[in-house]
Amino acid sequence: EWMEELIASLKDMTKSPMTKSEQLLRIDDHDFTMRPAFGGPPIPVGVDVQVESLDTISEVDMDFTMTLYLRHYWKDERLSFPSTNNQSMTFDSRLAKKIWVPDMFFVHSKRSFIHDTTTDNVMLRVHPDGNVLYSLRITVTAMCNMDLSRFPLDTQTCSLEIESYAYTDDDLMLYWKKGNESLNTDERISLSQFLIQKFHTTTKLAFYSSTGWYNRLYIHFTLRRHVFFFLLQTYFPATLMVMLSWVSFWIDRRAVPARVPLGITTVLTMSTIITGVNASMPRVSYIKAVDIYLWVSFVFVFLSVIEYAAVNYLSTVQERKERKLRERLPCTCGIGNPDDMTCDPQISGYTTMDVNSTVNYGTAGNYGMPENGGRQERMLAQVVLGDPQLTGQVKRPGYVNIWIDTHAIDKYSRVLFPGSYALFNIIYWSIYS
């Protein structure tokens, strides 16, 4: 018997002594593993939130990080105590571990924690009539399903969802304590890429097939993206690259070392811009607004390269035709200098004066550049119709005026490319702005 008494006394010695506040609240007299008024109607738990900061918004991870003060209000008559001046008592996290508190959690949260510098940021305030205020300072990272189809001219709405983990609506009625005024924000909250347009709250019921219905509180906030950063980093460089590709339309078609590197440089620069933008974005399966602008710009730059390929090819074809026609002329005359032409009027049917008055060439080597600065090449050639060897006589010569304008594509491109790109910009910004 004396051994049992010794063991009992040792157990009493190992028990932590109750504080006067715990004795006043009669902590050991009740089972705080059960909710207040267990077996009765659901206990109302009011909630209000003070948003301290909105830290980050990540398009890649599709989430946001928020620091907030989460406050719960309920009544537990088991904690009522006598008071002559109706003064409440305030405690830290040590008492909160010994009584019943709502088991709130954040739906769709990825990470969350209660701040613990310098101690746990937990406050418990008990009033004499049993009303309790339970406050926590929490940082939570939660999922935000973003629609990036209008990026970077988009507006996103994210939600933070609060719910009881164990208690259905039969045991716990969760509600916003003061309606939409239950949500307060710090006026100094700002984000580098977004403008916070508004915060608001809603309440809904959530159903789980295996456990039942739960009250769920929502904090909605709408964010509008600042577009100026993307104008400087993406839109302006892409537009300048497209405009730079048009410079080749004013460069002589024979300046291959100038036009080809210019086209290739603009194409590679556009590819770099597109790669840089997509590197910082999630791999979504739909087209974003910035993709439309960049890829259309890329097509314009690419077409400017194709345009020069077409000009160069047509120029080569025309030069071959000109060479063949010169070989078929029945006179030995220098096309580069019509004054040196010695053509027999009886054979050719036209005089030197006719040639000079019909064809106006410049100096030799200029491929017939007219005096007015145009780039037309005109050649008057005699084509003998028929074969003298077969007919035995020279038939009446015919005359063919051949206009060679290898720069027509460049001339049209100077108007079509800027006009088409300006029209695209008008349509693009009218839709997305």
Disulfide bonds with the S-S distance in Angstrom:
Cys144-Cys158 1.91
